[in-house]
Amino acid sequence: MTRVADSTIKGFLYQFNKTLIEILDSEPDKEITIEGVIEDIDITSNTGEVTAIQCKYHESASSFTTSLIYKPLLQMAEAYSKSPTTKIKYKIFIHVPSEAGSVRKITQTEIDAALSTQDVNYLKIVQRISQPFCSSTFAKLVDLEFGPSLDTIEDIAKEKLDLLKIKSSDTSCILYPNAISQIAKKSSLTDEAHRKTTKLEIEKFLSGVTNTVITKWTLALKNKKEILQSMRKQLKSNLNTNSQSRYFYFEQNSINDFSNNIVTFISNFISIYHCKPSHIKTPLFAIDCNRGTIEDLAFRLYKKGIKSNTGLIGNNFIPEEFYKEPLLKKSSNRIEEREFHVRLLALTDYPNVLAHKKSDEFFFICNAIPTNVDTSDTNVHLVGANNFNELEYVMYLRETYE
C-alpha cells in the first residue's frame, strides 16, 4: 500500500470511529447521518438543531497550523453563508500529534486567514461563499477539537461497545469490526435517508451478528492479526464439513493481483476441499466478469487438470446444464474421474443465475455484499481480504498470511 493510500484509509477509519462514538454516546433514538448533507457526521437534536462534524487526521504534521483546517473551515463557511439562519453548529475534529484533548472556538482571525488564502485548491470554495459574510458571527458557531490518535480512538470505541453489554460476543473481533464495516457501508450509500441511523438501530444490528467480517477497513485496524485469526477459527468447523455446498463471489478489483492468483487459489481449494468421495457438492465460483474472462479462466484451470462447468452450450447459457450434477467414475471407493470439478459463472453476463439454487455457505471476497445477491437461508462469510495470502490463511490453505 502506498503512503498516500495508507493515509487515506487512516483518515476514513478516524472518521468512522468518531462516527461510532457519537452514535454510542447519543440517546437511543437520536438521528445521526453518516456522510451527512453538511459534514462527515450530522447530528440532529430533538429540537431540530444540527451539529455538523468534519474529521481530519494529520499524524505526520509536526504541529498545528491554521492551514491544516482551511478546507473544512471554508466548506463550513460556504454552507453557513447559504443559510445563515439555520440552526447549525459546526465542529472540526482533528488529530495532530502535538495537540490532544482540548476544545476551543475558532477565532475570527483564523477564519479571515482562510478567506484570504491564495491556495488555488481553495479559491473556488472562497468564491462560492455568499456575500456579505460576517466572520465574527460565524466564528461563534465553530468549535475546534483536537482528538486522540487512531489507536486511542479505536480503544475508546471498543470501550463504548462494551457498555452495550451484548451477551456472548467478542467486542474486539466481532462487534467492533462489524460496527466499523456497517458505518463504512452506510457512508457509501447514495440515498441520504439510508445513511441515517440511531444508537438503537446499531445496537439491534450488532445483537444479531455472530461472525467476524473482513474488509479493507477492518484489515487496516490495529488488531488485524486477531481479526484474521478469529475468522480462521470460525471457518474451521464449516470447512471440515464434507457435504456442504459452497459458493464464492469474487469482485476482481477488491483483492490484489486477482488474475495471476485466482487459478492457484481454486486449485489449492479443490486439492483440500473437493478431493474425496465424501466431497459430493461441486463448488461454484461467481466472478464479476463477462463470459470471455470465464472461458479464459476455464482453459487455464484445464491446463492444471481441473475441469469446469460454465453452463455454456455453444453461445447460450443453460441454467439446467450449469447446475447438473457431474458424472463420476469410481473405483475401490475412490473417485478416479469427475465430469467437472468446479462451476464457473460470469456474473456480469448472467446476474440472475445464483437465484436458481441456494448454497449452504457463501463466501464473498469483496468489501460489501452486493445488494442484488439473495443471501437468505445461507451461511454468509464476508472475506474482503487484501490479498490471496490472507484469503488462503483464513481458509486453512496456508499457515501464515504474510
C-alpha positions as CSV (number, residue, x, y, z in Angstrom):
1,M,0.0,0.0,0.0
2,T,1.4,3.4,-0.9
3,R,1.9,6.1,1.7
4,V,-1.0,8.2,0.2
5,A,-3.3,5.2,0.2
6,D,-2.4,4.3,3.8
7,S,-3.0,7.9,4.8
8,T,-6.4,8.0,3.1
9,I,-7.6,4.8,4.7
10,K,-6.5,6.1,8.1
11,G,-8.4,9.3,7.5
12,F,-11.6,7.3,6.8
13,L,-11.1,5.0,9.8
14,Y,-10.7,8.0,12.0
15,Q,-14.0,9.4,10.7
16,F,-15.7,6.0,11.1
17,N,-14.5,5.6,14.7
18,K,-15.6,9.2,15.6
19,T,-19.0,8.4,14.0
20,L,-19.4,5.2,16.0
21,I,-18.5,7.0,19.2
22,E,-21.0,9.8,18.5
23,I,-23.7,7.1,17.8
24,L,-22.9,5.2,21.0
25,D,-22.9,8.4,23.1
26,S,-26.3,9.6,21.8
27,E,-29.8,9.0,23.0
28,P,-31.3,5.7,21.6
29,D,-33.5,7.4,19.1
30,K,-31.4,10.5,18.2
31,E,-30.9,10.6,14.4
32,I,-27.3,10.7,13.1
33,T,-26.5,11.0,9.4
34,I,-23.3,9.3,8.2
35,E,-21.7,11.4,5.5
36,G,-24.3,14.0,6.1
37,V,-25.6,16.7,3.8
38,I,-23.5,19.2,5.7
39,E,-20.4,17.4,7.0
40,D,-19.0,13.9,7.7
41,I,-21.3,13.5,10.7
42,D,-24.6,15.4,11.1
43,I,-26.3,15.0,14.5
44,T,-29.9,16.2,14.7
45,S,-31.3,17.1,18.1
46,N,-35.0,16.6,19.2
47,T,-35.5,20.4,18.6
48,G,-34.1,20.2,15.1
49,E,-30.7,21.7,15.8
50,V,-27.8,20.1,13.9
51,T,-24.2,19.6,15.0
52,A,-22.1,19.1,11.9
53,I,-18.7,17.5,12.4
54,Q,-15.9,17.1,9.9
55,C,-12.9,14.8,10.8
56,K,-9.3,15.3,9.8
57,Y,-6.3,13.1,10.6
58,H,-2.8,14.5,10.3
59,E,-0.4,12.1,12.1
60,S,2.6,13.4,10.2
61,A,2.1,17.1,11.0
62,S,4.8,18.3,13.4
63,S,2.5,21.0,14.8
64,F,-0.9,22.6,14.3
65,T,-1.2,25.4,11.8
66,T,-4.4,27.0,10.6
67,S,-3.7,26.0,7.0
68,L,-4.5,22.4,8.1
69,I,-8.1,23.3,8.5
70,Y,-8.6,25.8,5.7
71,K,-10.6,23.4,3.5
72,P,-13.1,22.2,6.2
73,L,-13.4,25.7,7.5
74,L,-14.1,27.2,4.1
75,Q,-16.6,24.4,3.3
76,M,-18.4,25.2,6.6
77,A,-18.3,28.9,5.8
78,E,-19.9,28.2,2.4
79,A,-22.7,26.1,4.0
80,Y,-23.3,28.8,6.6
81,S,-23.4,31.6,4.0
82,K,-26.1,29.8,2.0
83,S,-28.5,29.6,5.0
84,P,-27.2,31.7,7.9
85,T,-30.5,31.5,9.9
86,T,-30.4,27.7,10.0
87,K,-29.7,26.2,13.5
88,I,-26.4,24.6,12.8
89,K,-23.3,24.3,15.0
90,Y,-20.0,23.2,13.4
91,K,-17.1,21.2,14.7
92,I,-13.7,20.4,13.2
93,F,-12.4,17.2,14.9
94,I,-8.7,16.9,14.1
95,H,-5.7,14.9,15.2
96,V,-2.3,16.4,15.3
97,P,0.3,14.6,17.4
98,S,1.4,17.7,19.3
99,E,-2.2,18.6,20.3
100,A,-4.7,16.4,22.1
101,G,-7.7,16.6,24.3
102,S,-8.6,20.3,24.0
103,V,-11.6,22.1,22.6
104,R,-11.8,25.8,21.7
105,K,-13.7,28.2,19.4
106,I,-12.3,29.1,16.0
107,T,-11.1,32.7,16.0
108,Q,-12.2,35.4,13.6
109,T,-8.5,35.8,12.7
110,E,-8.3,32.1,11.6
111,I,-11.4,32.5,9.5
112,D,-10.2,35.7,7.9
113,A,-6.9,33.9,7.1
114,A,-8.7,31.1,5.4
115,L,-10.8,33.5,3.4
116,S,-7.7,35.4,2.3
117,T,-5.8,32.3,1.2
118,Q,-4.2,32.3,-2.3
119,D,-4.0,28.5,-2.4
120,V,-5.5,27.5,-5.8
121,N,-7.1,24.4,-4.3
122,Y,-9.4,26.6,-2.1
123,L,-10.0,29.7,-4.2
124,K,-13.2,28.2,-5.8
125,I,-14.7,27.5,-2.4
126,V,-14.0,31.1,-1.3
127,Q,-15.6,32.4,-4.5
128,R,-18.8,30.4,-3.7
129,I,-19.2,31.9,-0.3
130,S,-22.2,34.2,-0.4
131,Q,-21.7,37.9,0.5
132,P,-21.9,39.8,2.7
133,F,-20.2,37.3,5.1
134,C,-19.7,38.1,8.8
135,S,-16.7,36.1,10.0
136,S,-17.1,37.2,13.6
137,T,-20.7,35.8,13.8
138,F,-19.6,32.6,12.0
139,A,-16.7,32.1,14.5
140,K,-19.1,31.8,17.4
141,L,-20.6,28.7,15.7
142,V,-17.4,26.7,15.1
143,D,-15.6,24.5,17.6
144,L,-12.1,23.1,17.0
145,E,-11.5,19.8,18.9
146,F,-8.1,18.1,19.0
147,G,-8.8,14.4,19.0
148,P,-6.6,11.4,20.1
149,S,-4.6,9.1,17.8
150,L,-6.2,6.5,15.7
151,D,-5.1,3.7,18.0
152,T,-6.5,5.5,21.0
153,I,-9.8,6.3,19.3
154,E,-10.2,2.7,18.4
155,D,-9.8,1.7,22.1
156,I,-12.4,4.3,23.1
157,A,-14.9,3.0,20.5
158,K,-14.4,-0.6,21.9
159,E,-14.9,0.6,25.4
160,K,-18.2,2.2,24.3
161,L,-19.3,-1.0,22.6
162,D,-18.5,-2.9,25.8
163,L,-21.1,-0.8,27.6
164,L,-23.8,-2.2,25.4
165,K,-23.4,-5.5,27.2
166,I,-24.3,-7.6,24.2
167,K,-24.3,-11.2,25.5
168,S,-21.8,-13.8,24.4
169,S,-20.0,-11.6,21.9
170,D,-16.3,-10.7,21.3
171,T,-16.1,-6.9,21.2
172,S,-12.6,-6.7,19.7
173,C,-13.0,-9.3,16.9
174,I,-16.8,-9.4,16.2
175,L,-18.7,-6.3,17.5
176,Y,-16.1,-3.7,16.6
177,P,-15.2,-4.9,13.1
178,N,-18.9,-5.3,12.3
179,A,-19.7,-1.8,13.6
180,I,-16.9,-0.2,11.5
181,S,-18.0,-2.2,8.4
182,Q,-21.6,-1.2,8.9
183,I,-20.7,2.5,9.2
184,A,-18.4,2.3,6.1
185,K,-21.2,0.6,4.2
186,K,-23.8,3.2,5.1
187,S,-21.4,6.0,4.3
188,S,-21.2,4.8,0.6
189,L,-25.0,4.8,0.1
190,T,-26.4,7.3,-2.4
191,D,-29.7,7.9,-0.7
192,E,-29.4,10.3,2.3
193,A,-32.3,8.5,4.1
194,H,-30.3,5.2,4.0
195,R,-27.3,6.9,5.6
196,K,-29.3,7.9,8.7
197,T,-29.1,5.7,11.8
198,T,-29.6,5.7,15.6
199,K,-28.0,4.1,18.5
200,L,-31.0,1.8,18.8
201,E,-30.5,0.6,15.2
202,I,-26.8,0.0,15.5
203,E,-27.3,-1.9,18.8
204,K,-30.0,-4.1,17.1
205,F,-27.7,-4.8,14.2
206,L,-24.8,-5.8,16.5
207,S,-27.0,-8.0,18.6
208,G,-27.6,-10.2,15.5
209,V,-24.0,-10.6,14.4
210,T,-22.1,-13.7,15.3
211,N,-19.2,-13.8,12.8
212,T,-16.1,-11.7,12.2
213,V,-16.1,-9.7,8.9
214,I,-13.1,-8.9,6.9
215,T,-13.0,-5.8,4.7
216,K,-10.3,-3.3,3.7
217,W,-11.4,-1.3,6.7
218,T,-11.2,-4.0,9.3
219,L,-7.8,-5.2,8.0
220,A,-6.5,-1.6,8.5
221,L,-7.3,-1.8,12.2
222,K,-4.6,-2.3,14.7
223,N,-5.9,-5.8,15.7
224,K,-5.7,-7.2,12.1
225,K,-3.9,-10.3,13.3
226,E,-6.6,-11.1,15.8
227,I,-9.4,-10.5,13.3
228,L,-7.8,-12.9,10.8
229,Q,-7.2,-15.5,13.5
230,S,-10.8,-15.1,14.7
231,M,-12.3,-15.7,11.2
232,R,-9.9,-18.6,10.6
233,K,-11.1,-20.2,13.8
234,Q,-14.8,-19.6,12.9
235,L,-14.4,-21.2,9.5
236,K,-12.7,-24.3,10.7
237,S,-15.8,-26.3,11.6
238,N,-17.6,-25.3,8.4
239,L,-14.7,-26.2,6.2
240,N,-14.4,-29.6,7.9
241,T,-18.0,-30.5,6.9
242,N,-17.6,-32.6,3.7
243,S,-21.1,-32.3,2.3
244,Q,-21.5,-28.5,2.3
245,S,-22.4,-26.7,-1.0
246,R,-20.1,-23.7,-1.2
247,Y,-20.4,-20.6,-3.4
248,F,-17.7,-18.0,-3.9
249,Y,-18.3,-14.5,-5.2
250,F,-15.1,-12.6,-6.3
251,E,-15.0,-8.9,-7.0
252,Q,-11.8,-8.7,-9.1
253,N,-10.8,-5.2,-8.0
254,S,-11.2,-5.9,-4.3
255,I,-8.3,-8.3,-4.0
256,N,-4.7,-7.7,-5.2
257,D,-3.5,-9.3,-8.3
258,F,-6.6,-11.3,-9.0
259,S,-5.8,-12.6,-12.5
260,N,-2.4,-14.0,-11.5
261,N,-3.7,-15.8,-8.4
262,I,-7.2,-17.0,-8.9
263,V,-6.3,-20.2,-10.7
264,T,-3.8,-21.2,-8.0
265,F,-6.4,-20.4,-5.3
266,I,-9.1,-22.6,-7.0
267,S,-6.6,-25.4,-7.5
268,N,-5.5,-25.2,-3.8
269,F,-9.1,-25.2,-2.7
270,I,-10.0,-28.2,-4.8
271,S,-7.0,-30.2,-3.6
272,I,-8.2,-29.9,0.0
273,Y,-11.9,-29.5,0.0
274,H,-13.1,-31.3,-3.2
275,C,-10.8,-34.3,-3.5
276,K,-12.5,-37.2,-1.5
277,P,-15.5,-39.4,-2.4
278,S,-17.3,-37.7,0.5
279,H,-16.9,-34.3,-1.2
280,I,-20.1,-34.5,-3.2
281,K,-21.0,-30.8,-3.7
282,T,-19.3,-29.1,-6.6
283,P,-18.0,-25.6,-5.5
284,L,-19.2,-22.6,-7.5
285,F,-17.1,-19.6,-8.3
286,A,-19.0,-16.5,-9.4
287,I,-16.9,-13.6,-10.7
288,D,-17.9,-10.0,-11.7
289,C,-16.7,-10.6,-15.2
290,N,-18.0,-11.4,-18.7
291,R,-18.0,-14.9,-20.3
292,G,-14.8,-14.2,-22.2
293,T,-12.9,-13.9,-18.9
294,I,-14.6,-17.1,-17.6
295,E,-13.7,-19.1,-20.7
296,D,-10.1,-18.0,-20.4
297,L,-10.2,-19.0,-16.7
298,A,-11.7,-22.4,-17.6
299,F,-8.9,-23.0,-20.1
300,R,-6.2,-22.1,-17.5
301,L,-7.8,-24.4,-15.0
302,Y,-8.0,-27.2,-17.6
303,K,-4.2,-27.0,-18.1
304,K,-3.9,-27.7,-14.4
305,G,-6.2,-30.8,-14.6
306,I,-9.3,-29.0,-13.3
307,K,-12.4,-29.2,-15.5
308,S,-15.1,-26.5,-15.3
309,N,-18.8,-26.3,-16.0
310,T,-19.6,-22.8,-17.3
311,G,-23.2,-23.7,-18.3
312,L,-22.5,-22.7,-21.9
313,I,-23.8,-24.8,-24.8
314,G,-22.5,-23.0,-27.9
315,N,-23.3,-19.3,-27.4
316,N,-26.1,-20.0,-25.0
317,F,-26.1,-20.2,-21.2
318,I,-28.3,-23.1,-19.9
319,P,-29.1,-23.0,-16.2
320,E,-30.0,-26.7,-16.1
321,E,-26.7,-27.6,-17.6
322,F,-24.9,-25.3,-15.2
323,Y,-26.5,-26.9,-12.1
324,K,-26.4,-30.5,-13.2
325,E,-24.5,-33.0,-11.1
326,P,-21.2,-34.3,-12.6
327,L,-20.8,-37.8,-13.7
328,L,-18.3,-39.7,-11.6
329,K,-16.0,-42.6,-12.4
330,K,-15.4,-44.6,-9.2
331,S,-13.1,-47.5,-8.3
332,S,-12.4,-49.1,-5.0
333,N,-14.1,-46.3,-3.0
334,R,-12.1,-43.7,-5.0
335,I,-13.2,-41.2,-7.5
336,E,-10.9,-41.7,-10.5
337,E,-12.6,-39.0,-12.6
338,R,-15.1,-36.3,-12.3
339,E,-17.0,-34.9,-15.3
340,F,-16.1,-31.4,-13.9
341,H,-14.6,-30.1,-10.6
342,V,-16.0,-26.6,-10.4
343,R,-18.8,-24.4,-11.7
344,L,-17.6,-21.0,-13.1
345,L,-20.1,-18.2,-13.5
346,A,-19.7,-14.9,-15.4
347,L,-21.9,-12.9,-13.1
348,T,-21.8,-9.7,-15.3
349,D,-23.4,-11.6,-18.2
350,Y,-25.7,-13.8,-16.1
351,P,-26.6,-11.9,-12.9
352,N,-29.7,-13.8,-12.0
353,V,-28.3,-17.4,-12.1
354,L,-27.4,-17.6,-8.4
355,A,-31.1,-17.3,-7.6
356,H,-31.8,-20.7,-9.2
357,K,-30.3,-22.7,-6.4
358,K,-29.1,-21.8,-2.9
359,S,-25.9,-22.9,-1.3
360,D,-25.1,-23.9,2.3
361,E,-22.3,-21.4,2.5
362,F,-21.5,-18.3,0.5
363,F,-18.1,-16.7,0.7
364,F,-18.0,-13.0,-0.5
365,I,-14.5,-11.9,-1.5
366,C,-15.2,-8.2,-1.6
367,N,-15.7,-5.3,0.8
368,A,-19.5,-5.3,0.7
369,I,-22.1,-7.9,-0.2
370,P,-23.8,-7.0,-3.5
371,T,-27.4,-5.9,-2.9
372,N,-28.6,-8.0,-5.9
373,V,-27.5,-11.3,-4.4
374,D,-30.0,-13.0,-2.2
375,T,-28.3,-14.4,0.9
376,S,-31.3,-15.5,2.8
377,D,-31.2,-19.0,4.3
378,T,-27.5,-19.2,3.6
379,N,-24.4,-19.1,5.9
380,V,-22.7,-15.9,4.8
381,H,-19.0,-15.0,5.2
382,L,-17.7,-11.6,4.2
383,V,-14.0,-12.1,3.5
384,G,-12.7,-8.9,1.9
385,A,-9.1,-9.9,2.1
386,N,-6.5,-7.6,0.7
387,N,-4.6,-10.5,-1.0
388,F,-4.7,-14.2,-1.6
389,N,-2.3,-14.9,1.2
390,E,-4.9,-13.6,3.7
391,L,-7.7,-15.4,2.0
392,E,-5.9,-18.8,1.9
393,Y,-4.9,-18.3,5.6
394,V,-8.4,-18.0,6.9
395,M,-9.5,-20.9,4.8
396,Y,-6.7,-23.2,6.1
397,L,-4.9,-23.4,2.7
398,R,-1.7,-21.9,4.2
399,E,-0.3,-21.4,7.7
400,T,0.6,-17.7,7.5
401,Y,-0.9,-14.6,5.9
402,E,2.3,-12.7,5.3
